[in-house]
Amino acid sequence: MSKHIVLAAVAALAIGATQPVFAQQAATTAPAGPIAPGIGIANLEAVLVNSAAYKTAQAQRPVTYKAQYDAAEARRAQIAAQVKPLVDKFNADRASPTANQASLQQQAQTIQQIQESAQAELQKILQPVAYSESYVQEQIAEKLPNAVNTAMGKKKVTLLINPENVLAANGAYNLNQDILNELNATIPTANLVPPAGWEPRQVREQKAQQAAAQAPAAPAGKQPAGR
């Protein structure tokens, strides 16, 4: 299995998103009927977020990054206190029979600008937390291809399918637990804090693309002079 395919499968995980349910997806709990050999079903996102390394990191992060969480919550409360009277005035003015639409539009724009600025500020405060999440995911994702290949080999599976592409299947095809067992054996824990200067894969790729786009074109080869 291509490493890039596996990484792409887990790259869509959002920071702090609800963990996918780790269960028999589109499958019954007990085998019934004939089983086609060589076919398996696995949800790699569910495997990743249910791995021991991921769960341990999730439990440790609120302690390690308590300062960032506290700072973000304190700033959020300050911003909420700043915005509330503006929202109250906007609602009161809008309810007036003689509401000034131009004034209401200006108030709405002011509130929106404050909220957008606040969102950017909070994201900056919590950036170390987000980077920690991405760092842990990348470490696990790097081990996932080998875990998949090993589990497939032990189960003699030659075709692995995402459950989203399956209408119905027997529970005997589910390979989640087998992959999870291999993954936990390969990477029982992950480093929680990224090294200095580390950036998530998406950021690195974006910077590489920008650098390539800004790079000057190589000069054309000098043509020999004609006679």
C-alpha positions in Angstrom: 0.0 0.0 0.0 1.3 3.4 -1.0 2.5 5.5 2.0 1.0 8.6 0.4 -2.4 7.0 0.1 -2.4 6.1 3.8 -1.3 9.6 4.7 -4.0 11.1 2.6 -6.5 9.0 4.4 -5.6 10.5 7.7 -4.7 14.0 6.6 -8.4 15.0 6.7 -8.6 14.6 10.5 -9.5 17.9 12.0 -7.9 19.2 15.2 -10.1 18.3 18.1 -12.7 16.6 15.9 -15.0 14.0 17.3 -13.3 10.6 17.0 -14.9 8.2 14.5 -16.6 5.3 16.1 -14.4 2.2 16.1 -16.9 -0.5 15.3 -18.0 -3.1 12.8 -18.8 -0.6 10.1 -21.6 -1.7 7.7 -21.1 -5.2 9.1 -22.8 -7.8 11.3 -21.2 -9.0 14.4 -21.2 -12.6 13.4 -20.1 -14.3 10.1 -23.0 -15.5 8.0 -22.9 -17.0 4.6 -19.8 -17.6 2.3 -16.7 -15.5 2.8 -14.8 -14.3 -0.2 -11.1 -14.7 0.5 -8.6 -12.0 0.1 -10.9 -9.0 0.9 -10.8 -6.8 4.0 -12.6 -3.6 5.2 -10.8 -1.0 7.4 -11.4 2.5 8.5 -7.9 3.9 8.8 -9.0 7.2 10.5 -10.8 5.2 13.2 -7.7 3.0 13.6 -5.5 6.0 14.1 -7.6 7.8 16.6 -8.1 4.6 18.6 -4.4 3.8 18.7 -2.7 3.8 22.1 -0.3 6.5 21.0 -3.1 8.9 20.0 -5.2 8.3 23.1 -2.2 8.8 25.4 -1.3 12.0 23.6 -4.9 13.2 23.9 -4.9 12.6 27.6 -1.5 14.3 28.2 -2.1 17.4 26.0 -4.4 19.3 28.4 -1.7 19.1 31.1 1.3 19.9 28.9 -0.4 22.8 27.2 -2.5 24.1 30.2 -0.9 27.5 29.9 -2.1 27.9 26.3 -5.6 26.6 27.1 -5.9 29.0 30.1 -4.7 31.9 28.1 -7.1 31.2 25.3 -10.1 30.9 27.6 -9.2 34.1 29.4 -8.9 36.0 26.2 -12.1 34.5 24.9 -13.9 35.7 28.0 -12.5 39.2 27.5 -13.6 39.3 23.9 -17.1 38.0 24.8 -17.4 40.8 27.3 -16.3 43.3 24.7 -18.8 42.1 22.1 -21.9 41.6 24.2 -22.8 45.2 24.6 -22.3 45.8 20.9 -24.6 42.9 20.1 -27.2 44.0 22.6 -27.2 47.5 21.1 -27.5 46.1 17.6 -30.5 43.9 18.6 -32.2 46.9 20.4 -31.6 49.2 17.4 -32.8 46.6 15.0 -36.1 46.1 16.9 -36.8 49.8 16.7 -39.6 50.8 14.2 -37.3 53.6 13.1 -34.2 51.5 12.7 -31.4 53.2 10.7 -30.3 50.5 8.2 -27.0 52.2 7.5 -26.2 52.4 11.2 -27.2 48.7 11.6 -25.0 47.7 8.8 -22.0 49.6 10.3 -22.6 48.0 13.7 -22.8 44.5 12.1 -19.6 45.0 10.3 -17.9 46.2 13.5 -19.0 43.1 15.4 -17.9 40.9 12.5 -14.5 42.4 12.4 -14.0 42.0 16.1 -15.1 38.4 15.9 -12.8 37.6 13.0 -9.9 39.3 14.7 -10.6 37.4 17.9 -10.7 34.1 16.0 -7.3 34.7 14.5 -5.9 35.8 17.9 -7.2 32.6 19.6 -5.9 30.4 16.9 -2.5 32.0 17.3 -2.6 31.4 21.1 -3.6 27.7 20.5 -1.2 27.1 17.6 1.2 25.0 19.8 -1.8 22.8 20.7 -2.8 22.4 17.1 0.9 21.7 16.1 1.1 19.0 18.8 -2.0 17.3 17.4 -0.6 17.3 13.9 2.8 16.1 15.1 1.3 13.1 16.9 -0.9 12.3 13.9 2.1 12.4 11.6 4.2 10.1 13.8 1.4 7.5 13.9 0.6 7.9 10.2 4.2 7.1 9.3 3.8 3.7 11.0 0.3 3.0 9.6 1.3 1.7 6.2 3.5 -1.1 7.7 0.7 -1.9 10.2 -1.7 -2.2 7.3 0.6 -4.4 5.2 1.4 -6.7 8.2 -2.2 -7.1 9.1 -3.2 -7.8 5.5 -0.4 -10.4 5.2 -1.4 -12.2 8.4 -5.0 -12.3 7.2 -4.1 -13.1 3.6 -5.9 -10.0 2.5 -5.0 -8.7 -1.0 -7.8 -6.1 -1.3 -8.5 -3.5 1.4 -11.7 -1.4 1.1 -12.8 1.7 2.9 -16.2 1.1 4.7 -17.6 4.2 3.0 -17.5 2.3 -0.3 -19.3 -0.7 1.1 -23.1 -1.0 1.2 -23.2 -4.1 3.4 -20.6 -6.7 4.5 -20.1 -9.5 6.9 -18.2 -8.8 10.1 -15.5 -11.3 9.1 -14.2 -8.8 6.6 -13.4 -6.1 9.2 -9.7 -5.6 9.6 -9.7 -2.6 12.0 -8.7 -4.5 15.1 -5.9 -6.4 13.3 -4.4 -3.2 12.0 -4.8 -1.5 15.4 -2.9 -4.3 17.1 0.0 -4.0 14.7 0.0 -0.2 15.0 0.1 -0.4 18.8 2.9 -2.8 18.7 4.9 -0.6 16.4 4.3 2.8 18.1 2.9 2.4 21.6 3.5 6.1 22.4 4.3 9.2 20.4 6.2 12.4 21.2 3.7 15.1 22.3 5.8 18.2 21.8 7.2 19.0 18.3 10.9 20.0 18.0 11.6 23.7 17.6 10.7 25.0 14.2 8.6 22.1 13.3 5.5 22.7 11.1 2.7 20.4 10.0 2.9 18.6 6.7 0.3 20.9 5.1 2.2 24.0 6.1 5.4 22.6 4.8 3.8 21.6 1.5 2.2 25.0 1.0 5.6 26.8 1.7 7.3 24.5 -0.8 4.7 25.2 -3.5 5.0 29.0 -2.8 8.8 28.8 -3.0 8.6 26.8 -6.3 6.1 29.4 -7.8 8.3 32.3 -6.8 11.5 30.8 -8.0 12.9 32.5 -11.1 12.7 30.4 -14.3 16.0 28.9 -15.4 17.5 30.9 -18.3 17.2 29.3 -21.7 20.3 27.8 -23.2 22.3 30.1 -25.4 21.6 29.5 -29.0 24.5 29.1 -31.3 25.1 32.1 -33.6 24.0 31.6 -37.2 26.4 32.2 -40.1 
